Amino acid sequence: MQVDGIESFVLRYPDANDHGSQRMTVLVRVRTAEGLSGWGEAIAMWPEACSAVAAIVAGGLQPVLRAAGPTDVAAAWEAMRAHAWWYGEGGIASMAIAAVDMALWDIAGQQAGQPLWRLFGRRAHDALPACASCHVNKPTLAANVAEVEGFFARGFRSVKLGLGKRGPSPIGQDPEMAVRFVAMLRAALGPAAEILVDVGNGIRWDRDTGITVARRLADLGVGWIEEPFYPTRTDDYRALKAAVPIAVATGEREYTVTGYDRLIATGTVDVVGVDPARAEGITGFRAVDRLVQARGLTINAHAWSTAVTTAASLHLSVASPAARLFELKPHPVVVQDDLVDRPVVMRDGVVAPHDAPGLGIRVDETVVRRLAVG
């Protein structure tokens, strides 16, 4: 393919999944000299980060790829990483590379007339169980339990509970209340329901608190605990692994294949979270997936943004034998439901990608223009 031009669109949208807050992201459209267009995303989220991603794409990555002449996705990925060597190896540069790489894969699938999972060489899963990835933000324990019961009544096979998020709920900030909430859920949902707990960035537990809570959650049959400590607290994670028989998930704040390699080498992670819109794109995700499979770990694709990343994450997940579920936002939001012609949806408790070429979606540019800022 020959890259002819790249456009960036900074979007702002309200999200009921995040207590109605305004969230932001960057969509990128790559055009080729052959007349094809592909879409990608960088989940930069904050205004200044979104602006920086757009600037890197326009002022750095676009000139590099236009000057490269005919190229393929692998060569383009290496060229972008080489160009950003001084300010790259993580953060905003990795997000910018991720968005362009995702769009190039979309184009490659269109050129081949194949969905991305087929370009990846395999389909390890026909479909994956749908997990309701929610923020626990209702004011009372009873209201939060009722909400999760509603997810399972709709057909979701599991739930991931994001603690410490926007909203009036103190669950998580109060560790005892977090345990009580999960105990109430277990009683309401029964022993077979899969419950996952994401402690997240909004909570700071010390080592003893994290181990004590994790032990009690393990007794309640929680499938994994995600980031009970800040990701760089490796010694605390080692102590947790030694003390508690519970799977530990982390990784969403890594940005590069090198960073994931280092994380996996610590031996402190069982479930590796990877976002193809942040961590060097689809190419980066596949490289991390190879590391995950070599260690016999689980990979979990982040898809908590727009339908563009959701489509990419699902293609990657069904192609990986290391994936075992797929997270979806459980509440309607414009960038999932209206942005593309065929959003990923749950049917009979599972999700499966479309078989159309590339990402398998067409972006509605009227929605892009309506949500675009700047």
Residue pairs with C-beta under 8 A, 6 or more apart in sequence:
1 32
1 34
1 36
1 70
1 71
1 72
1 104
1 107
1 108
1 111
2 32
2 33
2 34
2 69
2 70
2 71
3 30
3 31
3 32
3 33
3 62
3 65
3 66
3 68
3 71
3 76
3 104
4 31
4 32
4 33
4 66
5 30
5 31
5 62
5 66
6 28
6 29
6 30
6 31
6 57
6 58
6 61
6 62
6 65
6 100
6 103
7 28
7 29
7 31
8 26
8 27
8 28
8 53
8 54
8 57
8 58
8 99
9 26
9 27
9 28
9 29
9 368
9 372
10 24
10 25
10 26
10 47
10 50
10 51
10 54
10 372
10 373
10 374
11 24
11 25
11 26
11 27
11 306
11 335
11 368
11 371
11 372
11 373
12 22
12 23
12 24
12 371
12 373
13 22
13 23
13 24
13 333
13 334
13 335
13 371
14 20
14 21
14 22
14 23
14 333
14 334
15 21
15 22
15 23
15 329
15 333
15 335
16 331
16 332
16 333
17 134
17 135
17 304
17 329
17 330
17 331
17 333
18 135
18 165
18 166
19 135
19 137
19 165
19 166
19 167
21 166
23 45
23 305
24 44
24 45
24 46
24 47
24 50
24 373
25 41
25 42
25 43
25 44
25 45
25 50
25 277
25 305
25 306
25 335
26 41
26 42
26 43
26 44
26 50
26 53
26 54
26 57
26 95
26 99
27 39
27 40
27 41
27 99
27 306
27 308
27 363
27 368
28 39
28 40
28 41
28 42
28 57
28 99
28 100
28 102
28 103
29 37
29 38
29 39
29 103
29 363
30 37
30 38
30 39
30 40
30 100
30 103
30 104
30 106
30 107
31 37
32 107
34 111
36 107
36 110
36 111
37 107
38 102
38 103
38 104
38 105
38 106
38 107
38 110
38 358
38 359
39 102
39 103
39 106
39 308
39 359
39 361
39 363
40 98
40 99
40 100
40 101
40 102
40 103
40 104
40 105
40 106
40 277
40 281
40 308
40 312
41 98
41 99
41 102
41 277
41 305
41 306
41 308
41 309
41 312
42 50
42 53
42 95
42 96
42 98
42 99
42 277
42 278
43 95
43 275
43 277
43 278
43 302
43 305
43 309
44 50
44 52
44 53
44 92
44 95
49 92
49 95
51 374
52 92
53 92
53 95
53 96
53 99
56 84
56 92
56 93
56 96
57 96
57 99
57 100
60 83
60 84
60 96
61 80
61 83
61 84
61 96
61 97
61 100
64 79
64 80
64 83
65 71
65 76
65 79
65 80
65 100
68 75
68 76
68 79
71 79
72 108
73 101
73 104
73 105
73 108
73 283
74 283
76 100
76 101
76 104
77 97
77 101
77 104
77 280
77 281
77 283
77 284
80 96
80 97
80 100
80 101
81 88
81 97
81 280
84 93
84 96
84 97
87 93
88 94
88 97
89 255
89 256
89 258
90 255
90 256
90 259
91 255
94 255
94 256
94 278
94 279
94 280
94 284
95 255
95 277
95 278
97 280
97 281
97 284
98 275
98 276
98 277
98 278
98 279
98 280
98 281
98 284
99 277
99 281
100 281
101 280
101 281
101 282
101 283
101 284
102 276
102 277
102 281
102 282
102 308
102 309
102 312
102 359
105 116
105 119
105 281
105 282
105 283
105 312
105 358
105 359
106 116
106 358
106 359
107 358
108 119
108 358
109 115
109 116
109 119
109 357
109 358
109 359
110 357
110 358
112 119
112 357
113 357
114 357
115 315
115 353
115 354
115 355
115 356
115 357
115 358
115 360
116 282
116 312
116 315
116 316
116 319
116 353
116 358
116 359
116 360
117 123
117 315
117 316
117 318
117 319
117 353
120 286
120 315
120 316
120 319
121 319
122 319
123 318
123 319
124 318
124 319
124 320
124 321
124 323
125 317
125 318
125 321
125 323
126 318
126 352
127 318
127 350
127 351
127 352
128 314
128 317
128 318
128 323
128 324
128 325
128 326
128 350
128 351
128 352
129 157
129 158
129 324
129 325
129 326
129 349
129 350
130 155
130 156
130 157
130 158
130 325
130 326
130 328
130 346
130 349
130 350
130 351
131 156
131 157
131 158
131 159
131 160
131 194
131 196
131 325
131 326
131 327
131 328
132 148
132 151
132 152
132 156
132 158
132 159
132 160
132 327
132 328
132 330
133 159
133 160
133 162
133 303
133 304
133 327
133 328
133 329
133 330
134 147
134 148
134 151
134 159
134 160
134 161
134 162
134 330
134 331
135 162
135 165
135 166
135 167
136 144
136 161
136 162
136 163
136 165
136 167
136 169
136 171
136 172
136 181
137 144
137 165
137 166
137 167
137 168
137 169
138 144
138 147
138 167
138 168
138 169
139 167
139 168
139 169
141 171
141 177
141 180
141 181
141 184
144 169
144 171
144 181
145 181
145 184
145 185
145 188
148 159
148 161
148 185
148 188
148 189
149 188
149 189
151 159
151 330
152 159
152 189
152 193
154 330
154 346
155 346
155 348
155 349
156 328
156 330
156 346
156 349
157 194
157 325
157 349
157 350
158 193
158 194
158 195
158 196
158 223
158 325
159 185
159 193
159 194
159 195
159 196
160 196
160 197
160 198
160 226
160 327
161 181
161 182
161 195
161 196
161 197
161 198
162 198
162 200
163 171
163 172
163 178
163 197
163 198
163 199
163 200
163 202
163 203
164 172
164 173
164 199
164 200
164 201
164 202
164 203
165 200
165 202
170 177
171 177
171 178
171 181
172 178
172 199
172 200
172 202
172 203
173 202
173 203
175 205
175 209
175 212
175 213
178 197
178 213
179 213
179 216
179 217
179 220
182 195
182 197
182 217
182 220
182 222
183 220
185 193
185 195
186 193
186 195
186 220
186 221
189 195
191 221
194 223
194 325
195 220
195 221
195 222
195 223
196 222
196 223
196 224
196 225
196 226
196 249
197 217
197 222
197 224
197 225
197 226
198 226
198 227
198 249
199 205
199 210
199 225
199 226
199 227
199 228
200 226
200 227
201 227
204 230
205 213
205 228
205 229
207 229
207 236
207 239
207 240
210 228
210 229
210 236
210 240
211 239
211 240
211 243
211 244
213 225
213 228
214 225
214 228
214 240
214 243
214 244
214 246
215 243
215 244
215 246
217 225
217 246
218 244
218 245
218 246
222 246
223 247
224 246
224 247
224 248
224 249
224 270
224 271
225 246
225 247
225 248
225 249
226 248
226 249
226 250
226 271
226 273
227 249
227 250
227 252
228 240
228 248
229 236
229 237
229 240
231 250
231 251
231 253
231 254
231 263
234 266
234 268
237 248
237 250
237 266
237 268
237 269
238 266
238 267
238 268
240 248
240 268
241 248
241 267
241 268
247 270
247 271
247 298
248 268
248 269
248 270
248 271
249 269
249 270
249 271
249 272
249 273
249 300
250 263
250 268
250 269
250 271
250 272
250 273
251 260
251 263
251 269
251 271
251 272
251 273
251 274
252 273
252 274
252 275
252 278
252 302
254 260
254 263
254 274
254 279
255 278
255 279
255 280
256 279
256 280
256 284
257 279
257 280
257 284
257 287
257 288
257 291
259 279
260 272
260 274
260 279
260 288
260 291
261 291
263 269
263 272
264 272
264 291
264 292
264 295
264 297
269 297
270 297
270 298
271 297
271 298
271 299
271 300
272 288
272 292
272 297
272 298
272 299
272 300
273 300
273 301
273 302
274 284
274 285
274 288
274 289
274 299
274 300
274 301
274 302
275 301
275 302
275 309
275 313
276 282
276 284
276 285
276 301
276 302
276 309
276 312
276 313
276 316
277 302
277 305
277 308
277 309
277 312
278 302
279 285
279 288
280 287
282 312
282 316
285 301
285 316
286 316
288 299
289 299
289 316
289 320
289 322
292 298
292 299
292 320
292 322
293 299
293 320
293 321
293 322
297 322
298 322
298 323
298 324
299 317
299 320
299 322
299 323
300 323
300 325
300 327
301 313
301 314
301 316
301 317
301 323
301 326
301 327
302 309
302 313
302 327
303 309
303 310
303 313
303 314
303 326
303 327
303 328
303 344
304 327
304 329
305 335
306 335
306 336
306 339
307 335
307 336
307 337
307 339
307 340
307 343
307 344
307 361
308 339
308 340
308 359
308 361
308 363
310 328
310 336
310 343
310 344
311 340
311 344
311 353
311 354
311 359
311 360
311 361
312 359
313 326
314 326
314 344
314 351
314 352
314 353
315 353
315 359
315 360
316 323
317 323
317 326
318 352
318 353
326 351
328 344
328 346
328 351
329 336
334 367
334 371
335 371
336 343
336 344
337 343
338 364
338 367
339 363
339 364
339 367
339 368
340 361
340 362
340 363
340 364
341 361
341 362
341 364
342 354
342 356
342 360
342 361
342 362
343 361
344 351
344 353
345 351
353 360
354 360
354 361
